[in-house]
Amino acid sequence: MVRPVQTRRCVVIGAGVLGASIAARLAAAGMNVTLLDQDEPGRGTSRWSFAWVNSNDKGPRRYHDLNHAGLRAWAQLAPALDGAAWYRPAGNLELATSAAGRAELAMRVCRLTGWGYPARLVDAAEAAEIEPALRPPGPDTMTAWFPDEAYLLTEPLIERLIARAAARGATLLTGEQGRVTGLDAAPGRAPRVRTAAGAVLAADEVVCCAGRWTPGLAALAGAPGTVPLVAWDAHGSPAPALVVRVGPVTPAAPVRVLHAPGIFLRPHPGGLLQLEAPDTPVDLHTPEAELRHQAGELLRRASRTVRGLEEARVVAYQVCVRPLPADEVSIVGRLPGAEWLYVAVTHSGVTLAAHLSRHIAAELVSGGPSAELAPYRPDRFAGTNTPAPGR
Ligand SMILES: Cc1cc2nc3c(=O)[nH]c(=O)nc-3n(C[C@H](O)[C@H](O)[C@H](O)COP(=O)(O)OP(=O)(O)OC[C@H]3O[C@@H](n4cnc5c(N)ncnc54)[C@H](O)[C@@H]3O)c2cc1C
């Protein structure tokens, strides 16, 4: 039998976009929530994320629908959570110049519109109206417009989610007080979370939202190998990416999310642009000089694509690591072998956090499984060889 929600204690590990979203929902539902992070909130992957809210190229169909629901969930939440500070429904323009790129873009737009996802091809004049900073594209360029897509400013967002949780009684512990060093559950006893500061927190529910660090926490709980992520610290791993911030930009700088061959960009607070590229060969072992060189290269590519960067230089760069489930889709639910530990780890966590957290909180509060989360349970990996990532 599920006890009244007000009497139930929940420890959420990890105060990134996912953990903060779940903590806010559980606290709003009346649970007694403690949110732990080894760092300041939002300093993990969420901090440097491109944070583009989209379901632009997500398959299969049900995963597309999950991400599409993510777009709507942020749009719904924004008015109630000071969205002006973090929600940027800017839309996204995508350019393709090669024959293969144009064919793929046209097919994708066709597929997405068939799935009820707003997308259309636009001519050069309309593209220039949508994004006046775009340099005139060549005659062979195809451009698509995705008006419902957005980007989020994760730091002010996470601040607000945590403030919302705290206003409903949640406690945030950070640093050594928040760093989890032990997890166990003896039969018939409440699970216990041990911290580096020596505290032992008993809980009715333990929810692990530790992003790329989740496999380590699963191992602490006695369930190693149950959360297969792409090995992010290996040489040549596809999980790390170089993120670059450049500025100052002139008033004529881009206002949309923009994807062009070789460069992705969007505005960032402080008069900056955030850049990323699909093909930057970096990992956690790339030497500093090479990172600096690659950052400069991204600025050059951006300057060739948009106006407004004439005075810009590289202001910051960072190798940021995606939590990439081995089969690329979210891992959400109780761990086989340690069912008392509920995990939530996903790529596209910025897109998905508002929607996933709603379902996760509903499961934890009601005790009943969410049908929408059924395809994403950790037990899909049990007894099988981990599937290789597709792309
Ligand atoms: C370059 C890049 C671009 C991306 N672009 C997009 C995008 O455009 N759109 C999108 O939707 N997604 C994007 N993503 C993915 C998205 O950013 C992540 O899925 C999301 O940020 C994950 O959030 P999280 O809360 O799960 O993890 P994190 O933000 O990493 O938070 C995990 C937290 O757990 C804490 N923690 C870890 N271990 C412990 C411990 N032992 N004790 C206590 N705390 C602990 C960490 O300190 C951290 O704060 C991108 C990722 C990268 C790297």
The ligand as an SDF file (V2000), in Angstrom:
LIG
                    3D

 53 58  0  0  0  0  0  0  0  0999 V2000
   27.3160   19.6500  -26.1620 C   0  0  0  0  0  0  0  0  0  0  0  0
   25.9510   19.2080  -25.7470 C   0  0  0  0  0  0  0  0  0  0  0  0
   24.8560   19.6980  -26.4140 C   0  0  0  0  0  0  0  0  0  0  0  0
   23.5780   19.2830  -26.0400 C   0  0  0  0  0  0  0  0  0  0  0  0
   22.5280   19.8070  -26.6960 N   0  0  0  0  0  0  0  0  0  0  0  0
   21.2770   19.4840  -26.3150 C   0  0  0  0  0  0  0  0  0  0  0  0
   20.1870   20.0930  -26.9460 C   0  0  0  0  0  0  0  0  0  0  0  0
   20.3570   20.9310  -27.8320 O   0  0  0  0  0  0  0  0  0  0  0  0
   18.9420   19.7560  -26.5270 N   0  0  0  0  0  0  0  0  0  0  0  0
   18.7320   18.8390  -25.5250 C   0  0  0  0  0  0  0  0  0  0  0  0
   17.5870   18.5700  -25.1920 O   0  0  0  0  0  0  0  0  0  0  0  0
   19.7690   18.2330  -24.9140 N   0  0  0  0  0  0  0  0  0  0  0  0
   21.0300   18.5390  -25.2840 C   0  0  0  0  0  0  0  0  0  0  0  0
   22.1010   17.9620  -24.6740 N   0  0  0  0  0  0  0  0  0  0  0  0
   21.8440   16.9510  -23.6430 C   0  0  0  0  0  0  0  0  0  0  0  0
   21.4090   17.5890  -22.3320 C   0  0  0  0  0  0  0  0  0  0  0  0
   22.2120   18.7070  -22.0630 O   0  0  0  0  0  0  0  0  0  0  0  0
   21.5090   16.5760  -21.2130 C   0  0  0  0  0  0  0  0  0  0  0  0
   20.7020   15.4400  -21.5530 O   0  0  0  0  0  0  0  0  0  0  0  0
   21.0180   17.1550  -19.8870 C   0  0  0  0  0  0  0  0  0  0  0  0
   21.6720   18.3600  -19.5770 O   0  0  0  0  0  0  0  0  0  0  0  0
   21.2300   16.1470  -18.7880 C   0  0  0  0  0  0  0  0  0  0  0  0
   20.7500   16.7230  -17.5850 O   0  0  0  0  0  0  0  0  0  0  0  0
   20.8580   15.9170  -16.2360 P   0  0  0  0  0  0  0  0  0  0  0  0
   20.1560   16.7220  -15.2100 O   0  0  0  0  0  0  0  0  0  0  0  0
   20.4070   14.5160  -16.4610 O   0  0  0  0  0  0  0  0  0  0  0  0
   22.4320   15.8100  -15.9700 O   0  0  0  0  0  0  0  0  0  0  0  0
   23.4830   16.8980  -15.4310 P   0  0  0  0  0  0  0  0  0  0  0  0
   23.1230   18.2640  -15.8540 O   0  0  0  0  0  0  0  0  0  0  0  0
   24.8310   16.4020  -15.7830 O   0  0  0  0  0  0  0  0  0  0  0  0
   23.2660   16.8240  -13.8700 O   0  0  0  0  0  0  0  0  0  0  0  0
   23.7280   15.7230  -13.1110 C   0  0  0  0  0  0  0  0  0  0  0  0
   24.0950   16.2380  -11.7510 C   0  0  0  0  0  0  0  0  0  0  0  0
   24.4510   15.1200  -10.9190 O   0  0  0  0  0  0  0  0  0  0  0  0
   25.4560   15.5460  -10.0330 C   0  0  0  0  0  0  0  0  0  0  0  0
   26.1500   14.3700   -9.4890 N   0  0  0  0  0  0  0  0  0  0  0  0
   26.8820   13.4560  -10.1550 C   0  0  0  0  0  0  0  0  0  0  0  0
   27.3730   12.5330   -9.3160 N   0  0  0  0  0  0  0  0  0  0  0  0
   26.9270   12.8560   -8.0800 C   0  0  0  0  0  0  0  0  0  0  0  0
   27.1120   12.3050   -6.7760 C   0  0  0  0  0  0  0  0  0  0  0  0
   27.8570   11.2110   -6.5500 N   0  0  0  0  0  0  0  0  0  0  0  0
   26.5100   12.9120   -5.7180 N   0  0  0  0  0  0  0  0  0  0  0  0
   25.7510   14.0330   -5.9010 C   0  0  0  0  0  0  0  0  0  0  0  0
   25.5870   14.6130   -7.1150 N   0  0  0  0  0  0  0  0  0  0  0  0
   26.1450   14.0330   -8.1750 C   0  0  0  0  0  0  0  0  0  0  0  0
   26.3510   16.4270  -10.8990 C   0  0  0  0  0  0  0  0  0  0  0  0
   27.1310   17.3160  -10.1050 O   0  0  0  0  0  0  0  0  0  0  0  0
   25.3260   17.1440  -11.7730 C   0  0  0  0  0  0  0  0  0  0  0  0
   24.9650   18.4290  -11.2520 O   0  0  0  0  0  0  0  0  0  0  0  0
   23.3910   18.3570  -24.9950 C   0  0  0  0  0  0  0  0  0  0  0  0
   24.5000   17.8690  -24.3160 C   0  0  0  0  0  0  0  0  0  0  0  0
   25.7810   18.2890  -24.6990 C   0  0  0  0  0  0  0  0  0  0  0  0
   26.9520   17.7820  -23.9640 C   0  0  0  0  0  0  0  0  0  0  0  0
  1  2  1  0
  2  3  1  0
  2 52  2  0
  3  4  2  0
  4  5  1  0
  4 50  1  0
  5  6  2  0
  6  7  1  0
  6 13  1  0
  7  8  2  0
  7  9  1  0
  9 10  1  0
 10 11  2  0
 10 12  1  0
 12 13  2  0
 13 14  1  0
 14 15  1  0
 14 50  1  0
 15 16  1  0
 16 17  1  0
 16 18  1  0
 18 19  1  0
 18 20  1  0
 20 21  1  0
 20 22  1  0
 22 23  1  0
 23 24  1  0
 24 25  2  0
 24 26  1  0
 24 27  1  0
 27 28  1  0
 28 29  2  0
 28 30  1  0
 28 31  1  0
 31 32  1  0
 32 33  1  0
 33 34  1  0
 33 48  1  0
 34 35  1  0
 35 36  1  0
 35 46  1  0
 36 37  1  0
 36 45  1  0
 37 38  2  0
 38 39  1  0
 39 40  1  0
 39 45  2  0
 40 41  1  0
 40 42  2  0
 42 43  1  0
 43 44  2  0
 44 45  1  0
 46 47  1  0
 46 48  1  0
 48 49  1  0
 50 51  2  0
 51 52  1  0
 52 53  1  0
M  END
$$$$
